[in-house]
Amino acid sequence: MILKRWCLVASVFMVASLVITTPVVSADSFRDFRKQNGLQAYVPPEWFLSGYFIAREKNPAYGFGPVQEFVEALGGTTTWLIEDMELERLVRLKATSADGKKVEYSLFLEAVSPDRTEYWVFVLLPYESAQAWYDAKRAYHGRKAEEYYGKTKNELDRALSQGLNINAELRFWVENGETSLQAPEDVIMSRYKFRPVFDLGKGRRTDPAAKTE
């Protein structure tokens, strides 16, 4: 009888230990990730938070947003972060830009939950038109730009003509320290049920009541 009682106590203690230590492990995880990648807290610009985004680098199917609504959909504790070297570059470029021109840069959205820590990496796109976005892609990719991004440029043009300006690209996501091979577009719709607001292929806003594939 005494042995059974001690076994029960031991079992309860083990379960309680798991419940208590899980958030601590998660906290250690995000602190280590921040340190390893030189990340620090950052306040994003309002035009980005209130803007819309695509979530697949090549041939995105949908436009999502606003960004702030996606942040709220994640739950947990969220923090915007920037790499220290990226921040230095940003400050340097702003200091040398006489006209205050916006520049393209990356931000990490950290989402900490008791069972996992995720990082969603956004590239801010400070372009006033799809052509300007495409020109930046062409400057980097050269002749391959048309093959990779020509179709998307036309789709973004149609979105902009209907009042939807894409201000960011959700490039990839990291879960518990591992970069996922899944496109963020698929994950945010399946795991978080975050619905798109614009169907790029059809060239029109989505029906809030309709289900996406």
Stockholm file with secondary structure:
# STOCKHOLM 1.0

chainA/1-213         MILKRWCLVASVFMVASLVITTPVVSADSFRDFRKQNGLQAYVPPEWFLSGYFIAREKNPAYGFGPVQEFVEALGGTTTWLIEDMELERLVRLKATSADGKKVEYSLFLEAVSPDRTEYWVFVLLPYESAQAWYDAKRAYHGRKAEEYYGKTKNELDRALSQGLNINAELRFWVENGETSLQAPEDVIMSRYKFRPVFDLGKGRRTDPAAKTE
#=GR chainA/1-213 SS CHHHHHHHHHHHHHHHHHHHHHHHHHHHHHHHHHHHTTEEECCCCHHHHTSEEECCSSSCCEEBCCHHHHHHHHCSEEEEEEEHHHHHHHHHHHHHCTTCCCCCEEEEEEEECSSCEEEEEEEECCCSSHHHHHHHHHHHHTTHHHHHHHHHHHHHHHHHHTTCCEEEEEEEEEETTEECSSCHHHHHHHTSCCCCSEETTTTEECCTTSCCC
#=GC SS_cons         CHHHHHHHHHHHHHHHHHHHHHHHHHHHHHHHHHHHTTEEECCCCHHHHTSEEECCSSSCCEEBCCHHHHHHHHCSEEEEEEEHHHHHHHHHHHHHCTTCCCCCEEEEEEEECSSCEEEEEEEECCCSSHHHHHHHHHHHHTTHHHHHHHHHHHHHHHHHHTTCCEEEEEEEEEETTEECSSCHHHHHHHTSCCCCSEETTTTEECCTTSCCC
//
